[in-house]
Amino acid sequence: MQYRTFGRTGWQVAEIGYGMWGMGGWTGSDDAESLASLHRSVELGCNFFDTALAYGEGHSEKLLGQLLKAYPNQKLYTASKIPPKNRKWPATPEYDIADVFPYDYLIAMTDTSLKNMDVEQVDLMQLHVWDDHFTADDGWKRAVETLKSSGKIGAFGISINRWEPANVLEALRTGLIDAVQVVYNIFDQNPEDELYPLCRELNIGVIARVPFDEGSLTGTFTKDTRFPKEDWRSNYFTPETVAETVERIDAFKHLIPAGMSMPEFALRFILAEPTVSTIIPGMRKLRNVEANIAASDGKALSADLVDALRPHRWVRQPIPI
């Protein structure tokens, strides 16, 4: 495992971190399997774990708490997220921050997360949605200061709405944000335009999420792939979107080096971007933990190969998920 500096915090975090959304109660998730996968990741050098209060209403956080207890003498970085009070994803300009992130609510939800993980401090607390018109409000700023000064959090971040990487720039300029979490992958290269330059300027840690485009960049989709209506991905991957996604993947398959899987290729593309501090693929099975972490071996994709993927950027419009 290779490590990178997490912005101005100075933390040395694993390039391949751990996204814990799927452990919050997704269909097919199993706690014993999840915990075995988490333990294996630690054995392989993973030390950054991203969860959220909304993942199974604290279930994922409780699993992380169990993991922490198993390694009392080893530093494992914890990151969680405060859900919007109105429980609406993503945030939009029409929402009043009083209905999304009021001061008292931010404090109370942090306390709930701390209780779920059975810890006195979470290393990184993030807001689970954001709209930059919230920046002018003083309440969330006071909450950040309170949470840091009380020692309940080590750092503060924002998880940026899908496909809106510039919808956070004003918040970053307040100086209160230590980290951002953003969708970044072969298709979603937009963070490179405005977000990453500002993160470099302000020395802000970057968490790359959705490295496999919710599964399409694992190479397992066909034009007939469908998801049950109750699965949120049925909205993300409509029949029309699935067809276009498969066509776009077919267009760059020839670039994948011999002997390299598509998931590995997808991860190595992200690792080629030095602004990224860590990637957080979702991993519920041992084989996925071992395969994904193996991509962090210091062997970078060539600059020519990364450049060849530039034309495969896919600019998409935000949709409610």
C-alpha positions in Angstrom: 0.0 0.0 0.0 1.2 3.5 -0.9 0.3 6.5 1.2 -0.4 10.2 0.5 -0.6 13.3 2.6 -4.2 14.3 3.3 -4.0 18.0 2.6 -3.1 20.3 5.4 -4.0 17.8 8.1 -0.7 16.1 7.4 -2.3 12.7 7.8 -0.6 9.9 5.9 -3.6 8.0 4.4 -3.8 4.9 2.2 -4.2 5.6 -1.5 -7.0 3.0 -1.5 -9.4 3.8 1.3 -12.6 2.1 2.2 -16.1 3.2 1.2 -18.7 1.7 3.6 -22.0 2.6 2.1 -22.8 -0.9 1.0 -22.4 -2.2 4.5 -25.3 0.0 5.7 -28.0 -2.4 4.6 -27.7 -2.9 0.9 -29.4 -6.1 -0.4 -27.0 -8.9 -0.1 -24.9 -7.3 2.6 -23.8 -9.5 5.5 -22.2 -8.2 8.6 -19.8 -11.1 9.1 -18.6 -10.8 5.5 -18.3 -7.0 5.8 -16.2 -7.3 9.0 -14.0 -9.9 7.5 -13.4 -7.6 4.5 -12.7 -4.7 6.8 -10.1 -6.7 8.8 -8.4 -7.9 5.6 -8.1 -4.3 4.4 -6.3 -3.3 7.6 -4.0 -6.3 7.2 -3.2 -5.0 3.7 -2.4 -1.5 4.9 -5.7 0.4 4.5 -6.1 3.0 7.2 -8.9 5.3 5.9 -12.6 4.4 6.3 -15.5 6.5 5.1 -18.9 6.0 6.4 -22.0 8.1 7.2 -24.9 8.3 9.6 -27.3 7.8 6.7 -25.8 4.4 5.8 -28.3 2.1 7.5 -29.1 4.9 10.0 -25.8 4.3 11.8 -25.3 0.6 11.1 -22.2 1.2 9.0 -20.8 3.5 11.7 -21.3 0.8 14.3 -19.4 -1.7 12.1 -16.6 0.7 11.9 -16.6 1.1 15.7 -16.2 -2.7 16.0 -13.2 -2.5 13.7 -11.6 0.3 15.7 -11.8 -1.8 18.9 -9.9 -4.6 17.2 -6.9 -2.3 16.5 -6.5 -0.2 19.6 -2.8 0.5 18.9 -3.1 1.2 15.2 -4.1 4.5 13.7 -7.2 4.1 11.5 -8.6 7.3 10.2 -12.4 7.7 10.5 -14.6 9.8 8.2 -18.3 10.2 8.6 -21.1 12.4 7.2 -24.0 14.4 8.6 -27.1 13.8 6.6 -29.3 16.8 5.6 -32.0 17.4 8.1 -34.6 17.4 5.4 -33.2 14.0 4.2 -33.1 15.2 0.6 -30.3 14.4 -1.8 -28.8 16.4 -3.4 -29.1 19.9 -1.9 -30.4 22.6 -4.3 -30.5 26.4 -4.3 -34.1 26.3 -3.2 -33.4 24.8 0.2 -33.0 27.1 3.2 -30.0 26.0 5.3 -32.1 26.1 8.4 -33.9 23.1 7.0 -30.7 21.3 6.0 -27.8 22.1 8.4 -28.8 24.2 11.4 -26.2 24.7 14.1 -27.8 22.6 16.9 -28.5 19.8 14.4 -24.9 19.6 13.3 -23.8 19.2 16.9 -26.4 16.6 17.7 -25.7 14.5 14.7 -22.0 14.5 15.4 -22.8 13.3 18.9 -24.9 10.5 17.4 -22.1 9.4 15.1 -19.6 9.4 18.0 -21.9 7.2 20.0 -22.4 4.8 17.1 -18.6 4.4 16.7 -18.1 4.5 20.5 -15.3 7.1 20.1 -14.5 10.5 21.5 -13.5 12.0 18.2 -14.1 11.3 14.5 -11.1 12.3 12.4 -13.1 13.9 9.6 -16.7 14.9 9.8 -18.4 15.9 6.5 -21.6 17.4 5.3 -23.4 14.8 3.2 -24.7 17.4 0.7 -23.9 21.0 -0.2 -25.0 24.0 -2.2 -22.7 26.9 -2.2 -25.4 29.4 -1.3 -25.2 27.9 2.2 -21.7 29.5 2.5 -23.0 32.9 3.8 -24.7 31.3 6.8 -22.9 31.7 10.1 -24.5 28.7 11.8 -22.6 26.0 10.1 -19.4 28.0 10.5 -19.9 28.2 14.3 -20.7 24.5 14.4 -17.3 23.7 12.7 -15.5 25.9 15.2 -17.4 24.3 18.1 -16.8 20.7 17.0 -13.1 21.3 16.5 -12.5 23.3 19.7 -14.4 20.6 21.7 -12.2 17.9 20.2 -15.2 16.0 18.8 -13.7 16.2 15.3 -10.2 16.5 14.0 -11.1 18.0 10.6 -14.1 19.1 8.6 -15.2 18.4 5.0 -17.9 18.5 2.4 -19.2 15.7 0.2 -20.0 17.4 -3.0 -23.2 16.8 -5.0 -22.7 14.3 -7.9 -21.6 16.0 -11.1 -21.4 19.5 -9.4 -17.7 19.7 -8.6 -17.6 23.5 -8.7 -20.6 23.8 -6.3 -18.3 24.2 -3.3 -15.7 26.7 -4.3 -17.0 29.5 -2.1 -17.1 27.3 0.9 -13.5 26.3 0.4 -12.5 29.9 0.3 -13.8 30.4 3.9 -10.7 28.4 5.2 -12.9 26.2 7.3 -12.9 23.2 4.9 -10.1 20.7 5.3 -11.3 18.1 2.8 -13.7 17.5 -0.1 -15.2 14.3 -1.3 -16.1 14.2 -5.0 -17.1 11.9 -7.8 -14.0 11.3 -10.0 -13.4 8.5 -12.5 -12.7 7.9 -16.1 -16.0 9.4 -17.1 -16.2 12.1 -14.5 -13.1 14.2 -15.0 -14.7 17.6 -14.4 -13.1 18.1 -10.9 -9.9 18.7 -12.7 -11.2 22.0 -14.2 -11.8 24.2 -11.1 -12.0 22.1 -8.0 -8.6 20.5 -8.0 -6.6 23.7 -8.8 -8.3 25.4 -5.7 -7.7 22.3 -3.6 -4.0 22.4 -4.5 -3.9 26.2 -3.7 -5.5 25.8 -0.3 -3.9 22.4 0.5 -7.3 20.6 0.9 -7.5 16.8 1.1 -9.4 15.1 -1.8 -11.4 11.9 -1.4 -12.4 10.4 -4.8 -15.6 8.5 -4.6 -17.6 6.4 -7.1 -14.4 5.2 -8.9 -16.3 2.6 -10.8 -19.3 4.8 -11.8 -21.6 2.8 -9.5 -20.5 -0.5 -11.1 -20.3 0.2 -14.8 -16.5 0.6 -14.8 -16.1 -2.9 -13.5 -16.8 -4.1 -17.0 -19.7 -6.3 -16.0 -22.6 -4.4 -17.7 -24.3 -5.3 -20.9 -27.0 -3.3 -22.7 -29.5 -5.7 -21.1 -28.4 -4.8 -17.5 -31.3 -3.8 -15.4 -31.9 -3.1 -11.7 -35.0 -3.7 -9.6 -37.3 -0.7 -9.2 -36.6 -0.5 -5.4 -32.8 -0.4 -6.1 -31.7 3.3 -6.4 -29.5 2.4 -9.3 -32.7 1.9 -11.4 -32.9 5.7 -11.5 -29.2 6.2 -12.2 -29.0 3.5 -14.8 -32.1 3.8 -17.0 -32.3 1.5 -20.0 -31.1 4.4 -22.2 -28.3 5.3 -19.9 -27.1 1.7 -19.7 -26.9 1.4 -23.4 -24.9 4.6 -23.7 -22.7 3.6 -20.9 -21.8 0.3 -22.5 -21.1 2.0 -25.8 -18.8 4.5 -24.1 -16.9 1.7 -22.2 -16.5 -0.2 -25.5 -14.9 2.9 -27.0 -11.9 2.8 -24.6 -11.6 -0.9 -23.8 -8.7 -1.2 -26.3 -6.6 1.1 -24.1 -6.6 -1.3 -21.2 -3.1 -2.9 -21.0 -2.9 -6.7 -21.4 -3.4 -8.6 -18.2 -5.0 -5.6 -16.4 -8.7 -5.8 -15.3 -11.1 -2.9 -15.9 -11.5 -2.1 -12.2 -7.7 -2.0 -11.8 -7.5 0.3 -14.9 -10.2 2.6 -13.4 -8.4 2.9 -10.1 -5.0 3.5 -11.8 -6.5 6.3 -13.8 -7.5 8.1 -10.6 -4.2 7.3 -8.9 -2.5 9.2 -11.8 -4.0 12.4 -10.4 -1.7 13.7 -7.6 -4.4 16.0 -6.2 -6.3 12.9 -5.0 -5.5 11.9 -1.5 -7.4 8.7 -1.3 -10.0 6.7 -3.3 -12.9 5.0 -1.5 -14.3 2.1 -3.5 -17.1 0.2 -1.9 -15.8 -3.3 -0.9 -18.0 -5.9 0.8 -16.1 -9.0 -0.3 -12.6 -10.2 0.4 -11.8 -10.6 -3.3 -12.7 -7.0 -4.0 -10.6 -5.8 -1.1 -7.5 -7.7 -2.3 -7.9 -6.8 -5.9 -8.5 -3.1 -5.3 -5.7 -2.6 -2.8 -3.3 -4.4 -5.1 -3.7 -1.4 -7.5 -1.7 0.7 -4.9 1.7 -0.6 -5.8 3.4 2.6 -7.0 3.2 1.6 -10.7 1.5 4.5 -12.5 -0.2 4.5 -15.8 1.9 6.2 -18.4 1.1 9.9 -19.1 0.3 8.9 -22.7 -2.3 6.4 -21.6 -3.9 8.9 -19.2 -4.0 11.5 -22.0 -5.6 8.9 -24.3 -8.5 8.7 -21.8 -9.2 12.5 -21.8 -11.6 12.3 -24.7 -13.7 9.8 -22.8 -14.9 12.4 -20.3 -18.6 12.3 -20.0 -20.3 15.6 -18.8 -23.6 14.7 -17.2 -26.4 16.7 -15.6 -27.3 16.2 -11.9 -30.2 13.9 -11.2 -31.9 13.3 -7.9 -30.7 10.0 -6.3 
